[in-house]
Amino acid sequence: MWKWLHPYANPEVSYHFTGKLIPWFSKLTFVLLTIGIIWALLFVPADYQQGNSFRIFYLHVPAAMLSMGIYVGMAIAALSSLVWQIKLADASAAAMAPVGAVMTAIALFTGAAWGRPTWGTWWIWDARLTSELILLFLYLGVIALHNAFEDKTLAGKAAGILSLVGVVNIPIIKYSVEWWNTLHQGSTVSKLGAPSMSSEMYWPFLVCLLGFVCFISWVICIRFRNEVLARNAMRPWVRDYVKNVEVR
Amino acid sequence: MQFSSLADFIAMGGHGFYVWLSYGVSAALLLGLVITSISNNKRIIKQIQQRQQREQKLKQAALNQQVMQQEQSLQEADS
């Protein structure tokens, strides 16, 4: 049943496959984010309590959701690399870490800029904000470990163990707003099927979220290909491939 | 459209600074990530190409030396 997956464990096949996906993801990103952001900035009504600062929501929430989503993806890749020694899983985990780190940084930064007019402070050491900051440090640690060893298999192992240990932080972030008293508001959109916001605010959010998903898929594909090339530099298929590539 | 004028749009009802700061920094981070990822790709391909050229040169040099040695030994045999 899952045999169709087998060829994609071959670096050459997945290199060319992700290469075909890249133009689609880049186009979709451009279209969806343009629509979503114009919608969010110009046409969404201002929040009755938060006014126009509510428009930050359309960057903050997609980035925050994906910062956790990418981490889970990276941890699954790390697990399959540690258990089944799939080299491509290592490459994809290394590709995801910097993208997740940027998503976390965006979530933290837009959160601070939204908190200032809404709560009256840029930062507070409460559960949600602190656990998200720890997520950023976990990402930075994983990136550092991937780059700390000349031997990429060893680097993948070390980084993989750190990412698996760090998974404990994900439910802490997710449920921090329920477990502890915090300034951060409860979840608005992740309640399945029943978002607690009006549809004219919800639809542009979905467009922005989808745009962000396409963006991270695009960049992860680019970075995955970089990792595959660097790790297979001595293989015949890479040698043949780079002969025919013009680099400006 | 929620705003009646451009000035209104930029002011964002007094929250303009925070909204534009968020959108500006996020755009810069996203763009920076894409640009570094693409330039990494070019750098890696260039590195592999350069290594190949170096190997080619070394191979050629070794070949030249072999030919020279052969010629030399031939000359010595002649004389």
Contacts between the chains, C-beta under 8 A, distances in Angstrom:
chain1	res1	chain2	res2	distance
A	37	B	23	7.5
A	41	B	9	7.8
A	41	B	19	7.8
A	41	B	23	7.5
A	42	B	1	5.9
A	42	B	2	6.4
A	42	B	3	6.9
A	42	B	9	7.3
A	43	B	1	6.4
A	43	B	2	6.4
A	44	B	2	7.1
A	45	B	2	6.1
A	46	B	2	6.5
A	46	B	13	6.4
A	51	B	12	7.9
A	51	B	13	4.9
A	51	B	14	7.3
A	51	B	15	5.8
A	52	B	12	3.9
A	52	B	13	4.5
A	52	B	14	7.8
A	52	B	15	4.6
A	52	B	16	7.7
A	52	B	19	6.1
A	53	B	12	7.6
A	53	B	15	4.1
A	53	B	18	5.6
A	53	B	19	6.3
A	55	B	12	7.2
A	55	B	19	5.3
A	56	B	18	6.8
A	56	B	19	6.1
A	56	B	22	4.6
A	56	B	23	8.0
A	59	B	22	5.9
A	59	B	23	6.7
A	59	B	26	4.9
A	60	B	22	7.4
A	63	B	26	7.3
A	98	B	33	7.1
A	99	B	33	6.7
A	102	B	29	5.4
A	102	B	30	7.2
A	102	B	32	8.0
A	102	B	33	4.9
A	105	B	29	6.2
A	106	B	25	7.6
A	106	B	26	4.9
A	106	B	29	5.6
A	106	B	30	7.6
A	109	B	22	7.1
A	109	B	25	5.4
A	109	B	26	7.3
A	109	B	29	7.9
A	110	B	22	4.3
A	110	B	25	7.6
A	110	B	26	6.2
A	113	B	18	4.6
A	113	B	19	8.0
A	113	B	21	5.0
A	113	B	22	4.5
A	113	B	25	7.8
A	114	B	18	6.6
A	114	B	22	6.8
A	116	B	18	5.9
A	117	B	14	8.0
A	117	B	15	5.3
A	117	B	18	5.2
A	215	B	30	6.5
A	218	B	34	7.6
A	219	B	33	5.7
A	219	B	34	6.0
A	219	B	37	5.4
A	222	B	34	7.7
A	222	B	37	4.3
A	222	B	38	6.2
A	222	B	41	6.2
A	223	B	37	5.2
A	223	B	40	7.4
A	225	B	41	6.5
A	226	B	37	7.0
A	226	B	40	5.0
A	226	B	41	5.2
A	226	B	44	5.6
A	229	B	41	7.6
A	229	B	44	5.1
A	229	B	45	6.8
A	229	B	48	7.0
A	230	B	44	5.3
A	233	B	44	7.9
A	233	B	47	7.8
A	233	B	48	5.1
A	233	B	51	7.3
A	238	B	48	6.5
A	239	B	48	7.5
A	239	B	52	6.3
A	242	B	45	5.3
A	242	B	48	4.8
A	242	B	49	5.3
A	242	B	52	7.1
A	243	B	49	7.7
A	243	B	52	7.6
A	245	B	45	5.4
A	245	B	49	7.9
A	247	B	42	4.9
A	247	B	45	5.2
A	247	B	46	5.0
A	247	B	49	7.2
A	248	B	42	7.4
